[in-house]
Amino acid sequence: MAGIYPAFVLSSFKPIVVLKGAFKNSDSGVKLRKALVVLQFTISIALMVGTGIVYQQMKFIYSADMGYNRDQIITIQQNGQTVTRSSSLKNELLRNPNVRGVGTSTVRIGQQLGRTQIYPEGVSNETNIITSIMAVDEAFIPTMEMKLKAGRNFSLEFKDSLSMIINEEMIRLLKWNDAIGRKISLQSGPNPTDLTDYTVVGVVKDFHFATIRHKLEPLFMLYNADNQAMSIKISTENLPSTLSGIEEAWKKINPGATFEYDFLNEQFANLYRNEQAFSSMFTHFTILAMLIAGLGLFALSSFTAEQRKKEIGIRKVLGASNGTILYELSYEFIQLILVSFILASGLAYYMMDKWLSDFQYSIKISAGIFLVAGIASFTIALFTISFQALKAAFSNPVDSLRSE
């Protein structure tokens, strides 16, 4: 738009009008030039605010308490016969001094959990309550460093085949004051009346088994010794040797099976690939937009200084100081940036508030990010126009008043 503007406007005027300079001094010409600068800086400031908010949200995502520790965790997806040998593999891995813990679960953290209907004690069977479900072994909760709020973890000392661990959100759903010892039934046969009772033996602190785009849901865990997803807590010391030892243990227990592993941190980052790409896009567009806006403002300030060349000369002859001239030339542009800032603030708040609404857990948009963007844009604007303003302020009035 900024590039098309001069060619389109100048080509639409008669030569004599252009040579007289009628348009450049007209209200329509001045207003259009100012409008383009306001538009450019409105977009630039809005992108700057958006970049700051996206950055803060991504920082919040990576620093938020997820209810578990994803650091130094390697995950292995087991299938077929390898699942049945899971206990043997765990025992073999635990012989490695750099392996601190090994636990299994039906799915990896971040993957979609199964859902099923439950029949809690004290609630009518006609009430339709559907919650998430996962099976874990006795080592999963300590390996992931999850916290128990009440009761106990699954243990080999107990027969936990009919035991259950629930999260805090389940307690809130069922409105139980004390969940330990309460019964929750699951359908175990083809008929709705084929129910099996499970006893709640523990309450785990809420953890995000999905992304924070989703609200925490009621969840219960059942005990199972061998599960598909294996989580291995390792020491960071001598990592290549540790990984080599894990691979050797895998090949020993599962000869011929392909060994593949992932770091949970990397899997976690993959859950937010779209957000990372969005953040990168915002950053690059902001830099590009500020560059274009700065060029537009530089051109307008050069044009204005040239237009007011004789006016500045007369003011200096009449005793105006360099500071006064500098203020007169800068004030007009600062007004334009102020208008841009007001428009951009409203636009950015609306758009980013809508983007954050996709997250169940997000930052609050603060005035600080708008203040930073405003100061940055005013600084860039002052730096851009200072060259022409200083050049005009310190020019010799004789040169500007000399007639052709």
DOLUMLUM-75083 format. One record per residue (C-alpha): y negated, x, z negated; residue in three letters. Coordinates in steps of 0.2 Angstrom, whole numbers. Last residue first. Layout:
REM residues N
<pt <Y,X,Z>,"Ala">;
...
END
This chain:
REM residues 404
<pt <-148,80,33>,"Glu">;
<pt <-158,76,18>,"Ser">;
<pt <-158,88,3>,"Arg">;
<pt <-156,77,-13>,"Leu">;
<pt <-138,83,-17>,"Ser">;
<pt <-142,101,-14>,"Asp">;
<pt <-158,101,-24>,"Val">;
<pt <-149,92,-39>,"Pro">;
<pt <-139,108,-41>,"Asn">;
<pt <-121,103,-47>,"Ser">;
<pt <-116,104,-65>,"Phe">;
<pt <-113,85,-67>,"Ala">;
<pt <-105,82,-50>,"Ala">;
<pt <-92,96,-52>,"Lys">;
<pt <-89,91,-70>,"Leu">;
<pt <-85,73,-64>,"Ala">;
<pt <-75,79,-49>,"Gln">;
<pt <-64,90,-60>,"Phe">;
<pt <-63,78,-75>,"Ser">;
<pt <-56,64,-65>,"Ile">;
<pt <-38,69,-66>,"Thr">;
<pt <-39,76,-83>,"Phe">;
<pt <-47,60,-90>,"Leu">;
<pt <-34,50,-81>,"Ala">;
<pt <-19,60,-87>,"Ile">;
<pt <-26,59,-105>,"Thr">;
<pt <-29,40,-104>,"Phe">;
<pt <-11,38,-97>,"Ser">;
<pt <-4,48,-111>,"Ala">;
<pt <-14,40,-125>,"Ile">;
<pt <-9,23,-119>,"Gly">;
<pt <9,27,-117>,"Ala">;
<pt <9,34,-135>,"Val">;
<pt <0,19,-141>,"Leu">;
<pt <13,7,-132>,"Phe">;
<pt <27,17,-140>,"Ile">;
<pt <20,16,-157>,"Gly">;
<pt <17,-3,-156>,"Ala">;
<pt <35,-6,-160>,"Ser">;
<pt <49,-14,-150>,"Ile">;
<pt <63,-17,-162>,"Lys">;
<pt <79,-8,-159>,"Ile">;
<pt <95,-16,-153>,"Ser">;
<pt <111,-24,-159>,"Tyr">;
<pt <117,-39,-150>,"Gln">;
<pt <112,-31,-134>,"Phe">;
<pt <107,-41,-119>,"Asp">;
<pt <91,-46,-128>,"Ser">;
<pt <85,-28,-126>,"Leu">;
<pt <82,-31,-107>,"Trp">;
<pt <72,-47,-110>,"Lys">;
<pt <62,-38,-123>,"Asp">;
<pt <60,-24,-110>,"Met">;
<pt <53,-35,-97>,"Met">;
<pt <41,-45,-108>,"Tyr">;
<pt <34,-30,-117>,"Tyr">;
<pt <32,-20,-101>,"Ala">;
<pt <22,-34,-93>,"Leu">;
<pt <11,-37,-108>,"Gly">;
<pt <8,-19,-111>,"Ser">;
<pt <5,-15,-92>,"Ala">;
<pt <-9,-28,-91>,"Leu">;
<pt <-18,-21,-106>,"Ile">;
<pt <-16,-3,-101>,"Phe">;
<pt <-22,-7,-83>,"Ser">;
<pt <-38,-15,-90>,"Val">;
<pt <-40,1,-101>,"Leu">;
<pt <-37,12,-86>,"Ile">;
<pt <-50,3,-76>,"Leu">;
<pt <-63,4,-90>,"Gln">;
<pt <-59,23,-92>,"Ile">;
<pt <-63,24,-73>,"Phe">;
<pt <-81,17,-75>,"Glu">;
<pt <-84,28,-91>,"Tyr">;
<pt <-80,44,-82>,"Ser">;
<pt <-95,45,-70>,"Leu">;
<pt <-108,39,-82>,"Glu">;
<pt <-101,50,-96>,"Tyr">;
<pt <-101,66,-86>,"Leu">;
<pt <-119,62,-80>,"Ile">;
<pt <-124,60,-99>,"Thr">;
<pt <-115,76,-104>,"Gly">;
<pt <-124,86,-90>,"Asn">;
<pt <-141,80,-97>,"Ser">;
<pt <-152,67,-88>,"Ala">;
<pt <-170,74,-86>,"Gly">;
<pt <-178,65,-72>,"Leu">;
<pt <-172,78,-60>,"Val">;
<pt <-154,76,-67>,"Lys">;
<pt <-155,57,-64>,"Arg">;
<pt <-161,60,-46>,"Ile">;
<pt <-147,72,-42>,"Gly">;
<pt <-134,60,-49>,"Ile">;
<pt <-141,45,-39>,"Glu">;
<pt <-140,57,-23>,"Lys">;
<pt <-122,61,-26>,"Lys">;
<pt <-117,43,-31>,"Arg">;
<pt <-106,40,-15>,"Gln">;
<pt <-99,58,-16>,"Glu">;
<pt <-94,56,-35>,"Ala">;
<pt <-87,39,-31>,"Thr">;
<pt <-76,45,-17>,"Phe">;
<pt <-70,60,-27>,"Ser">;
<pt <-66,48,-42>,"Ser">;
<pt <-57,37,-30>,"Leu">;
<pt <-46,51,-23>,"Ala">;
<pt <-42,58,-40>,"Phe">;
<pt <-37,40,-46>,"Leu">;
<pt <-26,38,-31>,"Gly">;
<pt <-18,55,-34>,"Leu">;
<pt <-15,51,-52>,"Gly">;
<pt <-7,35,-48>,"Ala">;
<pt <5,43,-36>,"Ile">;
<pt <9,56,-49>,"Leu">;
<pt <11,43,-63>,"Met">;
<pt <22,33,-52>,"Ala">;
<pt <34,48,-48>,"Leu">;
<pt <35,53,-66>,"Ile">;
<pt <39,35,-71>,"Thr">;
<pt <51,33,-57>,"Phe">;
<pt <61,48,-63>,"His">;
<pt <62,43,-81>,"Thr">;
<pt <66,25,-77>,"Phe">;
<pt <81,30,-66>,"Met">;
<pt <87,41,-79>,"Ser">;
<pt <87,28,-92>,"Ser">;
<pt <95,15,-80>,"Phe">;
<pt <109,28,-76>,"Ala">;
<pt <112,30,-95>,"Gln">;
<pt <112,12,-98>,"Glu">;
<pt <125,9,-84>,"Asn">;
<pt <136,23,-91>,"Arg">;
<pt <136,15,-108>,"Tyr">;
<pt <155,13,-110>,"Leu">;
<pt <157,30,-102>,"Asn">;
<pt <148,38,-117>,"Ala">;
<pt <161,31,-129>,"Phe">;
<pt <175,38,-118>,"Gln">;
<pt <167,55,-119>,"Glu">;
<pt <166,54,-138>,"Asn">;
<pt <184,48,-139>,"Leu">;
<pt <189,64,-130>,"Phe">;
<pt <203,61,-117>,"Asp">;
<pt <221,66,-115>,"Tyr">;
<pt <234,67,-101>,"Glu">;
<pt <251,74,-102>,"Phe">;
<pt <263,68,-88>,"Thr">;
<pt <280,65,-94>,"Ala">;
<pt <294,77,-89>,"Gly">;
<pt <299,81,-106>,"Pro">;
<pt <292,69,-119>,"Asn">;
<pt <295,76,-136>,"Ile">;
<pt <293,95,-131>,"Lys">;
<pt <281,91,-118>,"Lys">;
<pt <269,82,-130>,"Trp">;
<pt <271,96,-143>,"Ala">;
<pt <266,109,-130>,"Glu">;
<pt <251,99,-125>,"Glu">;
<pt <245,97,-143>,"Ile">;
<pt <247,116,-145>,"Gly">;
<pt <237,120,-129>,"Ser">;
<pt <224,108,-135>,"Leu">;
<pt <223,117,-152>,"Thr">;
<pt <223,134,-143>,"Ser">;
<pt <208,129,-132>,"Pro">;
<pt <199,122,-147>,"Leu">;
<pt <199,138,-158>,"Asn">;
<pt <190,129,-172>,"Glu">;
<pt <184,112,-168>,"Thr">;
<pt <197,104,-180>,"Ser">;
<pt <207,89,-173>,"Ile">;
<pt <209,71,-177>,"Lys">;
<pt <222,63,-165>,"Ile">;
<pt <221,45,-159>,"Ser">;
<pt <237,38,-151>,"Met">;
<pt <236,22,-140>,"Ala">;
<pt <252,14,-136>,"Gln">;
<pt <258,9,-153>,"Asn">;
<pt <273,15,-164>,"Asp">;
<pt <273,10,-183>,"Ala">;
<pt <267,-8,-182>,"Asn">;
<pt <256,-16,-195>,"Tyr">;
<pt <245,-30,-191>,"Leu">;
<pt <226,-29,-190>,"Met">;
<pt <214,-44,-191>,"Phe">;
<pt <197,-46,-183>,"Leu">;
<pt <182,-57,-184>,"Pro">;
<pt <169,-53,-171>,"Glu">;
<pt <154,-40,-171>,"Leu">;
<pt <142,-46,-158>,"Lys">;
<pt <143,-38,-141>,"His">;
<pt <131,-27,-132>,"Arg">;
<pt <135,-15,-147>,"Ile">;
<pt <150,-10,-137>,"Thr">;
<pt <168,-15,-142>,"Ala">;
<pt <178,-10,-157>,"Phe">;
<pt <162,-10,-167>,"His">;
<pt <168,-8,-185>,"Phe">;
<pt <166,-19,-200>,"Asp">;
<pt <172,-12,-216>,"Lys">;
<pt <191,-14,-219>,"Val">;
<pt <198,-28,-230>,"Val">;
<pt <215,-25,-237>,"Gly">;
<pt <232,-33,-242>,"Val">;
<pt <230,-50,-233>,"Val">;
<pt <247,-58,-233>,"Thr">;
<pt <254,-65,-217>,"Tyr">;
<pt <263,-81,-216>,"Asp">;
<pt <273,-85,-200>,"Thr">;
<pt <271,-102,-191>,"Leu">;
<pt <282,-112,-179>,"Asp">;
<pt <273,-128,-181>,"Thr">;
<pt <264,-126,-165>,"Pro">;
<pt <281,-124,-156>,"Asn">;
<pt <286,-110,-145>,"Pro">;
<pt <288,-98,-160>,"Gly">;
<pt <278,-86,-170>,"Ser">;
<pt <261,-95,-172>,"Gln">;
<pt <251,-85,-185>,"Leu">;
<pt <248,-89,-203>,"Ser">;
<pt <234,-82,-214>,"Ile">;
<pt <238,-80,-233>,"Lys">;
<pt <227,-74,-247>,"Arg">;
<pt <232,-60,-258>,"Gly">;
<pt <216,-50,-256>,"Ile">;
<pt <203,-61,-248>,"Ala">;
<pt <191,-63,-263>,"Asp">;
<pt <175,-74,-260>,"Asn">;
<pt <181,-82,-244>,"Trp">;
<pt <169,-90,-232>,"Lys">;
<pt <182,-90,-218>,"Leu">;
<pt <170,-83,-205>,"Leu">;
<pt <161,-72,-218>,"Arg">;
<pt <178,-65,-223>,"Ile">;
<pt <183,-62,-205>,"Met">;
<pt <167,-53,-202>,"Glu">;
<pt <171,-41,-216>,"Glu">;
<pt <187,-35,-207>,"Asn">;
<pt <205,-40,-210>,"Ile">;
<pt <221,-31,-215>,"Ile">;
<pt <237,-40,-214>,"Met">;
<pt <255,-39,-221>,"Ser">;
<pt <271,-47,-215>,"Leu">;
<pt <279,-31,-209>,"Ser">;
<pt <270,-21,-223>,"Asp">;
<pt <286,-17,-233>,"Lys">;
<pt <277,-5,-245>,"Phe">;
<pt <278,14,-248>,"Glu">;
<pt <276,17,-230>,"Leu">;
<pt <258,11,-232>,"Ser">;
<pt <245,0,-224>,"Phe">;
<pt <228,2,-232>,"Asn">;
<pt <223,-5,-249>,"Arg">;
<pt <213,-19,-256>,"Gly">;
<pt <194,-20,-254>,"Ala">;
<pt <180,-12,-244>,"Lys">;
<pt <191,0,-235>,"Leu">;
<pt <181,13,-225>,"Lys">;
<pt <186,19,-208>,"Met">;
<pt <188,38,-206>,"Glu">;
<pt <196,36,-189>,"Met">;
<pt <211,46,-195>,"Thr">;
<pt <211,36,-212>,"Pro">;
<pt <212,19,-203>,"Ile">;
<pt <225,24,-190>,"Phe">;
<pt <237,33,-202>,"Ala">;
<pt <247,17,-208>,"Glu">;
<pt <250,11,-190>,"Asp">;
<pt <240,-1,-180>,"Val">;
<pt <241,-18,-172>,"Ala">;
<pt <226,-27,-165>,"Met">;
<pt <220,-44,-166>,"Ile">;
<pt <203,-53,-161>,"Ser">;
<pt <200,-71,-168>,"Thr">;
<pt <203,-89,-163>,"Ile">;
<pt <200,-103,-175>,"Ile">;
<pt <204,-121,-169>,"Asn">;
<pt <204,-132,-184>,"Thr">;
<pt <219,-144,-183>,"Glu">;
<pt <229,-133,-195>,"Asn">;
<pt <216,-138,-209>,"Ser">;
<pt <209,-123,-218>,"Val">;
<pt <215,-118,-236>,"Gly">;
<pt <225,-103,-230>,"Glu">;
<pt <220,-97,-213>,"Pro">;
<pt <229,-103,-197>,"Tyr">;
<pt <225,-91,-183>,"Ile">;
<pt <223,-92,-165>,"Gln">;
<pt <225,-77,-154>,"Thr">;
<pt <214,-63,-146>,"Arg">;
<pt <219,-47,-138>,"Gly">;
<pt <207,-32,-139>,"Leu">;
<pt <197,-26,-124>,"Gln">;
<pt <195,-7,-124>,"Gln">;
<pt <181,2,-134>,"Gly">;
<pt <192,10,-147>,"Ile">;
<pt <209,13,-139>,"Arg">;
<pt <222,-1,-138>,"Val">;
<pt <238,-5,-148>,"Thr">;
<pt <234,7,-161>,"Ser">;
<pt <241,24,-167>,"Thr">;
<pt <236,37,-180>,"Gly">;
<pt <236,56,-181>,"Val">;
<pt <227,67,-193>,"Gly">;
<pt <220,84,-197>,"Arg">;
<pt <227,93,-182>,"Val">;
<pt <222,112,-183>,"Asn">;
<pt <236,116,-194>,"Pro">;
<pt <249,111,-181>,"Asn">;
<pt <264,103,-189>,"Arg">;
<pt <255,87,-189>,"Leu">;
<pt <258,86,-170>,"Leu">;
<pt <277,87,-172>,"Glu">;
<pt <277,72,-184>,"Asn">;
<pt <266,62,-173>,"Lys">;
<pt <276,65,-158>,"Leu">;
<pt <292,60,-167>,"Ser">;
<pt <283,44,-173>,"Ser">;
<pt <277,40,-155>,"Ser">;
<pt <294,42,-147>,"Arg">;
<pt <296,23,-143>,"Thr">;
<pt <279,24,-135>,"Val">;
<pt <284,38,-124>,"Thr">;
<pt <298,28,-117>,"Gln">;
<pt <286,16,-108>,"Gly">;
<pt <267,21,-110>,"Asn">;
<pt <257,31,-121>,"Gln">;
<pt <238,33,-119>,"Gln">;
<pt <232,49,-128>,"Ile">;
<pt <216,50,-137>,"Thr">;
<pt <207,65,-144>,"Ile">;
<pt <195,63,-159>,"Ile">;
<pt <183,77,-164>,"Gln">;
<pt <169,65,-167>,"Asp">;
<pt <172,47,-165>,"Arg">;
<pt <169,43,-184>,"Asn">;
<pt <171,24,-188>,"Tyr">;
<pt <161,9,-193>,"Gly">;
<pt <150,11,-178>,"Met">;
<pt <135,17,-188>,"Asp">;
<pt <121,19,-175>,"Ala">;
<pt <116,36,-169>,"Ser">;
<pt <122,35,-151>,"Tyr">;
<pt <117,18,-148>,"Ile">;
<pt <100,20,-157>,"Phe">;
<pt <96,35,-146>,"Lys">;
<pt <100,25,-131>,"Met">;
<pt <88,11,-138>,"Gln">;
<pt <74,24,-141>,"Gln">;
<pt <76,31,-123>,"Tyr">;
<pt <76,14,-116>,"Val">;
<pt <60,10,-126>,"Ile">;
<pt <51,26,-120>,"Gly">;
<pt <56,24,-102>,"Thr">;
<pt <50,6,-102>,"Gly">;
<pt <33,11,-110>,"Val">;
<pt <31,24,-96>,"Met">;
<pt <36,12,-83>,"Leu">;
<pt <23,-1,-89>,"Ala">;
<pt <10,13,-89>,"Ile">;
<pt <14,18,-71>,"Ser">;
<pt <15,0,-65>,"Ile">;
<pt <-2,-4,-73>,"Thr">;
<pt <-9,13,-67>,"Phe">;
<pt <-5,9,-49>,"Gln">;
<pt <-11,-9,-49>,"Leu">;
<pt <-28,-4,-58>,"Val">;
<pt <-31,10,-45>,"Val">;
<pt <-27,-3,-31>,"Leu">;
<pt <-39,-15,-39>,"Ala">;
<pt <-53,-2,-41>,"Lys">;
<pt <-52,2,-22>,"Arg">;
<pt <-52,-17,-18>,"Leu">;
<pt <-67,-20,-29>,"Lys">;
<pt <-77,-6,-22>,"Val">;
<pt <-74,-12,-4>,"Gly">;
<pt <-77,-30,-8>,"Ser">;
<pt <-93,-26,-17>,"Asp">;
<pt <-100,-17,-2>,"Ser">;
<pt <-105,1,-2>,"Asn">;
<pt <-91,8,7>,"Lys">;
<pt <-92,-7,19>,"Phe">;
<pt <-109,-4,25>,"Ala">;
<pt <-107,14,28>,"Gly">;
<pt <-119,13,43>,"Lys">;
<pt <-106,22,53>,"Leu">;
<pt <-93,9,48>,"Val">;
<pt <-104,-5,52>,"Val">;
<pt <-108,3,69>,"Ile">;
<pt <-90,6,73>,"Pro">;
<pt <-85,-12,70>,"Lys">;
<pt <-73,-15,56>,"Phe">;
<pt <-54,-19,56>,"Ser">;
<pt <-48,-1,60>,"Ser">;
<pt <-57,5,44>,"Leu">;
<pt <-48,-8,33>,"Val">;
<pt <-30,-6,40>,"Phe">;
<pt <-31,13,40>,"Ala">;
<pt <-39,14,23>,"Pro">;
<pt <-26,2,15>,"Tyr">;
<pt <-10,8,23>,"Ile">;
<pt <-8,23,12>,"Gly">;
<pt <-12,14,-5>,"Ala">;
<pt <0,0,0>,"Met">;
END
